[in-house]
Amino acid sequence: MKASILLVALVVAALGAHAMPGMEANPHAKTVPAPAKVAKVAKASAADAKTVEEVIAGRTGLKDKTVTIRGQVVKVTNGVLNKNWVHLQDGSGSSAQGTHDILVTTTDTIAVGDVVVAKGTVRTDVTIGSGYAYEVLVEGAKLSKS
């Protein structure tokens, strides 16, 4: 038992406290730090277009619905659980209230700093294990540079 606890402690120390589940099994997973500040990004023009803040604030009514968000990529974690995990910000919302950043899952590859249009399905109360739970995220998004 002591050897197991020590091994777990070593793995956690090596990965850091913020490693995403599955990252330890995927040596190709890469997290890129976020830029300091995101300027206001124009809202997408699609009929289902929403700002980041609108999706987060309206998550209950948007559950399982498709939305389109235009935003700047501020963080990317590739190849975790067979998905790329992308954080978008569009200048809406408040960091103090947690309404300024939304997580999008995709199989598309994108880079930090890119402005993209993401179209995917709003999911609420998503738990993926190992302490990772999200009140809202946009799942299965298709991304295109904007």
Buried (B, 14 or more C-beta within 10 A) or exposed (E): EEEEEEEEEEEEEEEEEEBBEBBBEBEEBEBBEBEEEBEEBEBBEBEEBBBBBBBBBBBEEBEEEBBBBBBBBBBBBBBBBEBBBBBBBBBBBEEEEEBBBBBBBBEEEBEBEBBBBBBBBBBEEBEBEEEBEBEBBBBBBEBEEB
